[in-house]
């Protein structure tokens, strides 16, 4: 399994989840866990995904997600699970 952490942050609008999930489905990226909240009109989502079956690597997926984020007005970031864990260790 190749776990990655995806974060999506920005002003809330219709279709954010749909756009990201369609991209994942089209690229054989499996969503293992997902949480999302909207606070004060701002959308925040974190996903744990498995990219093992995808033909794209993390860098290519990151580039694609940057473009999608620009289109829909949010920031979308993907990072390796171990990097995320190291950054958020107490």
C-alpha positions in Angstrom: 0.0 0.0 0.0 1.3 3.5 -0.9 -0.5 5.8 1.5 -0.6 9.5 1.0 -2.3 12.4 2.9 -4.3 14.9 0.8 -5.5 18.2 2.2 -7.9 20.6 0.6 -8.4 24.0 2.1 -10.2 27.1 0.8 -13.5 29.1 0.5 -16.4 26.7 0.3 -18.2 26.2 -3.0 -20.3 23.6 -4.8 -18.4 20.6 -6.2 -15.1 20.6 -4.3 -15.4 17.0 -3.1 -16.8 15.8 -6.4 -14.0 17.3 -8.5 -11.3 15.7 -6.2 -13.1 12.4 -6.0 -13.6 12.1 -9.8 -9.9 12.8 -10.3 -9.1 10.0 -7.8 -11.5 7.6 -9.5 -10.1 8.3 -13.0 -6.6 7.7 -11.7 -7.3 4.5 -9.7 -6.5 6.3 -6.4 -8.4 4.7 -3.5 -9.8 6.8 -0.7 -9.1 5.0 2.6 -10.4 7.7 5.0 -11.9 11.1 4.6 -13.0 13.9 6.9 -14.2 17.4 6.0 -15.6 20.4 7.8 -16.8 23.8 6.9 -16.1 26.6 9.4 -17.1 30.2 8.8 -17.5 29.5 5.1 -14.1 27.8 4.7 -13.8 24.3 3.5 -11.2 21.9 5.0 -10.8 18.3 4.0 -8.2 15.7 4.8 -8.0 12.3 3.1 -5.9 9.2 3.4 -5.5 7.7 0.0 -3.7 4.7 -1.6 -2.0 5.4 -4.9 -0.5 1.9 -5.4 -2.8 1.1 -8.4 -2.3 4.5 -10.0 -0.1 4.8 -13.0 1.0 8.2 -11.7 3.5 9.0 -9.0 3.2 11.4 -6.1 4.8 14.3 -8.1 2.5 13.9 -11.1 -0.6 13.7 -8.8 0.6 16.8 -6.9 0.9 18.7 -10.2 -2.6 17.6 -11.3 -4.1 18.5 -7.9 -2.5 21.9 -8.0 -4.2 22.6 -11.4 -7.6 21.3 -10.0 -7.2 23.5 -7.0 -6.5 26.6 -9.1 -9.7 25.8 -11.2 -11.9 25.5 -8.2 -10.2 28.1 -5.9 -8.8 25.9 -3.2 -5.3 24.6 -2.2 -4.8 20.9 -2.6 -1.7 19.2 -1.3 -0.5 15.6 -1.2 2.3 14.3 0.8 3.8 10.9 1.8 2.2 9.5 5.0 5.6 9.4 6.8 6.3 13.1 6.1 2.9 14.1 7.4 3.4 12.0 10.6 6.8 13.6 11.2 5.5 17.1 10.7 2.6 16.5 13.1 4.4 14.5 15.9 3.8 16.0 19.3 
